[in-house]
Amino acid sequence: MEFSLYKVHGSMNTFYMLDGAERNDYEELTLKLASLDPQTDGLLVVLPSETANAKMRVINRDGSEASMCGNGLRCVARYVCERDGLEEGVIETMKASLHVKKEQTEQDGIAMYAVEISPVSFQLADLPMAYNGESEWLLKPLPFVSEEISYTAVAVPNPHLIGIVPAEYQTDPTHQQKWAEYFNGPNEYFSDGVNVSYVTKVEDGIFVKTFERGVGFTNACGTAMTASALVSCLAGLAPYGDVNVYNPGGMVKCSVAKEGDSFSLRLTGNATYLSTHRFEWQEDDAKSGFLSSEPLQEQALYEKFIERTSSVTEQFVK
Ligand SMILES: N[C@H](CCC[C@H](N)C(=O)O)C(=O)O
């Protein structure tokens, strides 16, 4: 069969987006797309929902399914709002229905969307993470990993391990890569793997680099940046409210509000369309592939936007 795909990105976290009916071969489809396009982080599927404006499913580049994707949700939010003529709406995801809203375009005309990131849980059982029979792991070194780095485990609801690190751990990512690969292979701590982010304070916010489960190092991971903003507020690195979060793919705003014992989190950033594609999908792998591709003009604006953040990111991304 033949269908249309958009190639989209949020903070240069790049996905193919498919609007369609429920299928049972997303894993194979994503693996095929990933083999054709080394740049893509996976597939976003937009589906009808009985309770919300649409439903989103997220397939990582290795074919595994993620419960949430913050950068992808901004792109899906834009697609659904433009398709249905809405300024805001609700998108159903694997574990929660989330509020999404069109925001003012950035000065150059970049489409911006805000998405709710929820639910938040520090219970290790919710990641899952198993360590010494503990029920939470907040702002403490994991002694077998490093005495120098304070780690927090949090599900939003996909699983994140967040370390606060000095700048040299960003310029040389060997430590992060070693442990992220270990925690995403067979290991006794994270039975389903985990997204691993390293966070460093910068003048007007934080810088975050993420090694994603099912993907590897990415330009940005929206849920990770939001979880990192939350951890930075808890650690006193940033005040509650809007946190500027720089990443190798640009910058987003994560707002962190404390309400009693719980937190409300929102992620605001670009939702950019790179190109449109016609794709032929057949069971016979050799017959599947792109039929045509049409570049769109939005990326030039985004590149200008990144230029403005490069003075911060350059010190960490070599
Ligand atoms: N890139 C995504 C998250 C993908 C998460 C995925 N790697 C997993 O939890 O398995 C984001 O922007 O939030």
The ligand as a Tripos MOL2 file, in Angstrom:
@<TRIPOS>MOLECULE
LIG
   13    12     1     0     0
SMALL
NO_CHARGES

@<TRIPOS>ATOM
      1 N1         12.3300   11.6760   22.2130 N.3       1 LIG1
      2 C1         11.2040   11.5580   23.0550 C.3       1 LIG1
      3 C2         11.1460   10.4650   24.0000 C.3       1 LIG1
      4 C3         11.2980    9.1260   23.3970 C.3       1 LIG1
      5 C4         11.4200    8.2170   24.5500 C.3       1 LIG1
      6 C5         11.9510    6.9360   24.2420 C.3       1 LIG1
      7 N2         13.3130    6.8830   23.7970 N.3       1 LIG1
      8 C6         11.6230    5.9490   25.3180 C.2       1 LIG1
      9 O1         11.1650    6.3290   26.4240 O.co2     1 LIG1
     10 O2         11.7960    4.7810   25.0220 O.co2     1 LIG1
     11 C7         10.8210   12.8710   23.6710 C.2       1 LIG1
     12 O3         11.0010   13.8810   23.0170 O.co2     1 LIG1
     13 O4         10.3030   12.9060   24.7790 O.co2     1 LIG1
@<TRIPOS>BOND
     1     1     2 1
     2     2     3 1
     3     2    11 1
     4     3     4 1
     5     4     5 1
     6     5     6 1
     7     6     7 1
     8     6     8 1
     9     8     9 2
    10     8    10 1
    11    11    12 2
    12    11    13 1
@<TRIPOS>SUBSTRUCTURE
     1 LIG1         1 GROUP 0 **** ****
